[in-house]
């Protein structure tokens, strides 16, 4: 019987931890700027700090890779994104929670606690991908 109680408590604590994590993520998202008009708020893909072989990459190299990244996660979209029917006759090119590809130095970069975000225009999105690790990230 104690095993069930212990298992039930573990499950309860895991569920509470998941809820807290989700609430924190939502709160952090609310703190980010809200894009206006045709702009998108994108979080660039974070390059891993260590290679598959275990070599730690120098901070300077990581910084160059972060600046030059071409892949990002769409966090928020402005209220006018992809609304121009003449420019986007087939509809939006992406949606919130999509991984997108954009030009190397596109958008306005902003530093936030924990990294950087970019504000892109809706026409700066070049495509969508399902997994950002499928794209080679130059270093």
N, C-alpha and C positions, 0 to 999 in steps of 0.2 A: 503493500500500500504506500509506503513512503516514496517509492520511486515515482508513482503517479503524481503525487503532490509536488515533488521536486520537478518533474517534467512539466506539470501545469504552471508552476511558478516561472520556470525558464521561458515557457511559451509566452506567458503574460509579460514578462520583462522585455522579451524580444519585440513583442507587438508594441509596447509602450515606447521602446527605443526607436522603432520604425516611425511611429506617429510623430515623435519629437523631431526626428530627422526631416520628415516631410514638412512639418510646420516651420522649421528653421530655413529650409530651402525656399519655401513660399515667402517667408519674411525677407530673406536676402534678395529675392527677385523683385519684391516690392521696393526695395531700397535703390534699385538701379534706375537710371533715367528712362523715361517713357519716350520713345521716338515719336516725332510729330510728322504729319504729312506722309510722304512716300518713303520714309526711312525705316530701316530695320536695325535692331540691336542684336549684335552677333558676338558670341564668345569664341575667340580663336581656339583652335585645337592646341592643347598643351603637349609639346614635344617631351618625350620621356627623357629623364635625366641620366639614364643608364642604358647602355646597349644590351642586346640579348646576351652577349658574351660577358657582361658584368663590368664593362669599362665605364667609369663615371665621366660624363661629358663636361667640359669646362663651362663655367658660367657665361663667359663671353660668347662662346659658340651657341649656347642655349638662347641667349638674348637675340643674337642675329637670326636664329631660326624662328623665334617667336615673332619678331618684327616681319619676317618675310613669309610667314605662314599664309597659305591660300585656302584653308579650310576652316569653317566655323559652324557653330551651333546657333540657330536662330532662337533667341530668347523672347523677343517682343517685336511686334510689327506696328507701324503707324497706321492711323485710321484711313489713310488714302493709298496705302500700298496696293499696287496692281489694280486700281479702280479705273484707270484710263482704258476704256474699251478699244480705242484706236491703237494704242501701243501694245496692249496685251489682249488681242482678240480671242486667244485660246484660254485665257484665265491666268491665275497666279502662277509664277514660276516656282514658288516654294511656300511653305507654311511654317508657323511656329513649331518648334521641336524638330525641324529638319536639319540635316547637315548639308551645308552648301559650299560651293567652290566660288571664289571671287579672285579678282586680280591681286597680284602680290602686294602692292602698297595701297590698295583701295580703302576708302573710308577714313573716318576720323578716329584716331586711337585715343583711348582714355584709360588711365591707370585707375584701378580700384583695388581694394583690399583683396589680395589673393591673385592678382594678375592684371589682365587688361581686357577691355571690351572694345568693340568697334561699332561705329554707326555708319551703315552703308545705305546708299540709295537703292531703291528696288531694282533699278536697271543694272546695278553692278554685280548681281548674282549671275554667275556663268553656268551653273548647273547644280544638281543635287546628287548626293551619294548616300549609301546606306551605312558605310563604315569608314570613318576618317583615317584609319590605319592602312587602308588600301592605297592611299596616296603617298608617294614618296615625299618626305619632308627634308629639303636640303639643309645641310649644316656646314 
